[in-house]
């Protein structure tokens, strides 16, 4: 958002920077810190909480800053007031910090992040979510709680969902209706695991399971769940359509994005006045960008004439795209939009319209542990919430940490009844509350 840069420059000139706290100091967290401190005048990374304190310290020290470790609220508040960067292992100290304007959640965890985000909201902090997994599971109820506290709950720009929402707002601003929000993907194999992705992870300094979640479809399912829940869109079928123009050949030249519309035409023609779909395409360029397909809603022939004149084609569908998504580089803009303008980059529209279900990556046996996203046991697929409720399917975010209690065949969707979950988790309580608020009562009871 171009208006944000000038607003931040005014804050810098007035010596009133936006003060940010962040939970998580992994690869993304460190990169966000670098961007805020080195490239975002008018904003400061004031405090970082991380369970491994050395990573929080490194996030500052790698860019020449010397943080102070704090164990009490008084020490945190005093350090922030004196413009001294803070590190701590306790996210509660950030949630309760007097001077912080917003909290970025960047852990990629589920239960830990759920507790941290909820406390930040309850303490009146704007929350910028860099955790599509949590957002795609319990984002709608967190948005409700944020509204009750009068704060912004939003996904961050730079990741695909936020970038897609920017395009949705653009096409709506020129009088079109977004009918499909899409992601461009280069690899999809639901059976990838930490072993198969170990070398790629090592090359880029990433966790093997996280990289496996990119390849096995779990990550893109969460990303598209976030934009679906922000727009009310659905999936045309379980797992999305995902037309593949690569033919399975990674060396085949990429197809121009506009030519991939044919892969969706059968479904687009059925949308009518419906909310539209979220999806992805394989083998398209310019990747790794995002796109939005839109159509006219008023039948204005003169507007159609000018869209054609401006090289958008004859319609009825028009393809808009951004050829990149720059992840951590764009997160500070979302912080500024939330703090300075109370504007969410992307936030749930109401209740969930879709969810990410768990399917068996291999034959599972009683007693098998479902350890992590991108692990050896399960992969995620996007499904409409009505089907999830009707078939009692367990979201993958709730299945993590559980144990299988019956044989489950490879590729079979997993139900709530198939998994014994740990007791007393916040993530489960939030999901149950979300279902009680947004689901028919019989569906909510079935999930118990």
Secondary structure, DSSP 8 states (H G I E B T S, - for coil): -HHHHHHHHHHHHTT--EEEEEE--SHHHHHHHHHHHHH-TTEEEEEEE-SSHHHHHHHHHTTT---EE--SHHHHHHHHHTT--EEES-HHHHHT-SS--EEEE----SHHHHHHHHHHHHTT-EEEE--HHHHHHHHHHHHHHHHHHT--EEE-TTSHHHHHHHHHHHHHHTTEEEEEEEEEES---TT--TTTTHHHHHHHT--HHHHHHHHSSHHHHHHHHHHHHHHT-B-SSTT---EESSTT-TTS--EEGGGGGGGTHHHHTTTTTS--EEEEEESEESTT-EEEEEEESS--HHHHHHHHHTTS-SSSEEEEEES---THHHHHHHHHHHHHH---SS---SS-SEEEEEEESS-B-TT-B---TTSSSEEEEEEEHHHHHHTTB-BHHHHTT-EE-S-B-TT-B-BGGGEE--TT-HHHHHHHHHHHHHS-HHHHHHT-
